[in-house]
């Protein structure tokens, strides 16, 4: 993938780095909102940024070394699964659970998804002949739609409205990623015979998307849905 234009590299890195960066800011703001103090809030944000940054470096190195390449290679799926499970397990850490329990969490968690408008890069790569249309079109358009909807959902939740819209947004956001992942898997495995292949998704720099950006986005959707459910159930408990 050394022949990719600089613009494509910039867009891919913006997505891979931007989503966790905004997530760090969200954690900081949530910590301050719960009264943890700016020092503790900074500690949580920095810890997440350092941990996820380390994973980005690691998965970038593995992709660059072609560790994920090849049909039937399990390491690609191990990386994706690990990157999804890790942030979900982190929500069980007491200080993180306290931050996420803040009523403003679902609104703030919508913000990182704004960067999914960078999904336009899939359409660019399709026109350059690096990705098949059967994957690039639904993946690109789906991400763009979610990215455009994200700030709208944020504003509505911040005003105390839009609960149902937020639930639909998060469910559709997950479906968008699952559909894209499913198509990519079918193409790479050979079950869906198209040209070109989706093998570039396992190489640097594209591999940063499925092994880092996508798992984090799914985790954010899951956490948001959980908090929305908790908020909706709260009145019936009292």
Secondary structure in CASP SS format (residue, H / E / C, confidence):
PFRMAT SS
TARGET T0000
AUTHOR 0000-0000-0000
METHOD secondary structure of the structure
MODEL  1
X C 1.00
X C 1.00
X C 1.00
X C 1.00
X C 1.00
X H 1.00
X H 1.00
X H 1.00
X H 1.00
X H 1.00
X H 1.00
X H 1.00
X H 1.00
X H 1.00
X H 1.00
X H 1.00
X H 1.00
X H 1.00
X H 1.00
X H 1.00
X H 1.00
X H 1.00
X H 1.00
X H 1.00
X H 1.00
X H 1.00
X H 1.00
X H 1.00
X H 1.00
X H 1.00
X H 1.00
X H 1.00
X H 1.00
X C 1.00
X C 1.00
X C 1.00
X C 1.00
X H 1.00
X H 1.00
X H 1.00
X H 1.00
X H 1.00
X H 1.00
X H 1.00
X H 1.00
X H 1.00
X H 1.00
X H 1.00
X H 1.00
X H 1.00
X H 1.00
X H 1.00
X H 1.00
X H 1.00
X H 1.00
X H 1.00
X H 1.00
X H 1.00
X H 1.00
X H 1.00
X H 1.00
X H 1.00
X H 1.00
X H 1.00
X C 1.00
X C 1.00
X C 1.00
X C 1.00
X C 1.00
X C 1.00
X C 1.00
X C 1.00
X C 1.00
X H 1.00
X H 1.00
X H 1.00
X H 1.00
X H 1.00
X H 1.00
X H 1.00
X H 1.00
X H 1.00
X H 1.00
X H 1.00
X H 1.00
X H 1.00
X H 1.00
X H 1.00
X H 1.00
X H 1.00
X C 1.00
X C 1.00
X C 1.00
X H 1.00
X H 1.00
X H 1.00
X H 1.00
X H 1.00
X H 1.00
X H 1.00
X C 1.00
X C 1.00
X C 1.00
X C 1.00
X H 1.00
X H 1.00
X H 1.00
X H 1.00
X H 1.00
X H 1.00
X H 1.00
X H 1.00
X H 1.00
X H 1.00
X H 1.00
X H 1.00
X H 1.00
X H 1.00
X H 1.00
X H 1.00
X H 1.00
X H 1.00
X H 1.00
X H 1.00
X H 1.00
X H 1.00
X H 1.00
X C 1.00
X C 1.00
X C 1.00
X C 1.00
X C 1.00
X H 1.00
X H 1.00
X H 1.00
X H 1.00
X H 1.00
X H 1.00
X H 1.00
X H 1.00
X H 1.00
X H 1.00
X H 1.00
X H 1.00
X H 1.00
X H 1.00
X H 1.00
X H 1.00
X H 1.00
X H 1.00
X H 1.00
X H 1.00
X H 1.00
X H 1.00
X H 1.00
X H 1.00
X H 1.00
X H 1.00
X C 1.00
X C 1.00
X C 1.00
X C 1.00
X H 1.00
X H 1.00
X H 1.00
X H 1.00
X H 1.00
X H 1.00
X H 1.00
X H 1.00
X H 1.00
X H 1.00
X H 1.00
X H 1.00
X H 1.00
X H 1.00
X H 1.00
X H 1.00
X H 1.00
X H 1.00
X H 1.00
X H 1.00
X H 1.00
X H 1.00
X H 1.00
X H 1.00
X H 1.00
X H 1.00
X H 1.00
X C 1.00
X C 1.00
X C 1.00
X C 1.00
X C 1.00
X C 1.00
X C 1.00
X C 1.00
X C 1.00
X H 1.00
X H 1.00
X H 1.00
X H 1.00
X C 1.00
X C 1.00
X C 1.00
X C 1.00
X H 1.00
X H 1.00
X H 1.00
X H 1.00
X H 1.00
X H 1.00
X H 1.00
X H 1.00
X H 1.00
X H 1.00
X H 1.00
X H 1.00
X H 1.00
X H 1.00
X H 1.00
X H 1.00
X H 1.00
X H 1.00
X H 1.00
X H 1.00
X H 1.00
X H 1.00
X H 1.00
X H 1.00
X H 1.00
X H 1.00
X H 1.00
X H 1.00
X H 1.00
X H 1.00
X H 1.00
X C 1.00
END
